[in-house]
Amino acid sequence: MDTTTLKEADMNQMIIQLMEREKKKKKKKKKKKIINIVFSNVKAYELRTLKKKELLDKLDELKKELSGLRISKALGNSAKNSKIHGVRKSNYFYI
C-alpha cells in the first residue's frame, strides 16, 4: 500500500471520530430538565408565624414524601420522578 492512502485513511477515521463527538455534544445540549414544583408558594411571614413543632411536623412530612419518591424512582415508577426536585427544595425552607 501507498503511504498516502494510509494517511488519508487515518485522516478519514479522525474526521469520523470528531463528527461523532460533535453529535454527542449536540444530544447533551438538547436535554431539558422538567421540574414540577410541589412546594406551593409559602411566604416567609407564614413560616415565621408557625411554631417550632409545626415546622418540625411539616419537615417530617416532607422527608417522608421525599423518601417515598426516591423509592419509587429506584423501583422504576417514573410518574413521580419530576416531583423529587420540588420536595427536596421545599425541605430547605423548613430547616
SULBELMO-V176866 format. One record per backbone hydrogen bond with DSSP energy under -1.0 kcal/mol. NH is the residue of the N-H (numbers start at 1). CO is the residue of the C=O. E is the energy in kcal/mol with one decimal. If there is no record, write none. Layout:
# SULBELMO-V176866
NH	CO	E
NH	CO	E
This chain:
# SULBELMO-V176866
6	2	-1.3
7	3	-2.1
8	4	-2.1
9	5	-2.2
10	6	-2.4
11	7	-2.4
12	8	-2.7
13	9	-2.2
14	10	-2.3
15	11	-2.4
16	12	-2.2
17	13	-2.1
18	14	-2.4
19	15	-2.3
20	16	-2.1
21	17	-2.1
22	18	-2.1
23	19	-1.9
24	20	-2.0
25	21	-2.2
26	22	-2.2
27	23	-2.1
28	24	-1.9
29	25	-1.8
30	26	-1.3
36	82	-1.4
41	39	-1.1
47	43	-1.6
48	44	-2.1
49	45	-1.6
55	51	-2.4
56	52	-2.5
57	53	-2.4
58	54	-2.5
59	55	-2.4
60	56	-2.6
61	57	-2.3
62	58	-2.3
63	59	-2.3
64	60	-2.2
65	61	-2.1
66	62	-2.5
67	63	-2.4
68	64	-2.3
69	65	-2.2
70	66	-2.3
71	67	-2.1
72	68	-2.3
73	69	-1.9
74	70	-2.2
75	71	-2.0
77	72	-2.6
78	76	-1.2
83	80	-1.4
84	81	-1.0
87	83	-2.3
88	84	-2.6
89	85	-2.3
90	86	-2.1
91	87	-1.5
